[in-house]
Amino acid sequence: MAYTILVADDEAEIRELLRLYLEKDGYQVLSLLEKEEVDMVILDIMMPEMDGYRVLKKLRENSNIPVMMLSAKNQDSDKILGLDLGADDYLAKPFNPMEAMARINSNIRRFYSLGAKSRELKQLQVKDLKLDTEACVVYQKEHPVDLTSVEYKLLRLFMEHPGKVFTKQQVYENVWGEEYAIADNNIMVCISRLRAKLSEDSSAYIKTIRGLGYRMEKE
């Protein structure tokens, strides 16, 4: 699974340092709050317009994704306040990048691999498609769609992240579970078959982004 992490910190050096380590481990990194869905937030407490506590409080109104707070403050009271507001972890500056990565990986693993997120996403829906993650069945306008296991995995990957662009490498490693090799034909053939089962319009659901990869259309 390729996870997307938002790094919200007003220090460019911190953002670039975390980006370097995160991308090395295969994460996609955002530095601004875009429309794209994110899987974890690394949030600095001391920001100029809105402090991290207020951002965290707002975030927790409709999301329970992992949040790790960063702060130059090292007071217990600051740490306790962040945790009380819903933060999952807290790291004081300056920090060791390797410790930061260990904490990030731990939070991602606990939340997504150990079931917290899977219980939340029993059913996915994009456009007129519904995917039941427990029964492993896909419905289009309430009619079941007959998919192979690979086609099902492909569609689930895209439906879990509508609007996100996946490279061929990310698609291959997530769906086939192997390191990416020269497998362009496998990916293109499977996506072509999946498209044909969903619509006569090849880009109605899964669009090819030239030079980048593929994206599930939200609307």
Secondary structure, DSSP 8 states (H G I E B T S, - for coil): ---EEEEE-S-HHHHHHHHHHHHHTT-EEESS--SS--SEEEEES--SSS-HHHHHHHHTTT----EEEEES---HHHHHHHHHTT-SEEEESS--HHHHHHHHHHHHIIIIISSHHHHH-SEEEETTEEEETTTTEEEETTEEE---HHHHHHHHHHHHSTT-EE-HHHHHHHHT-S---S-HHHHHHHHHHHHHHH-SSTTSSEEEETTTEEEE---
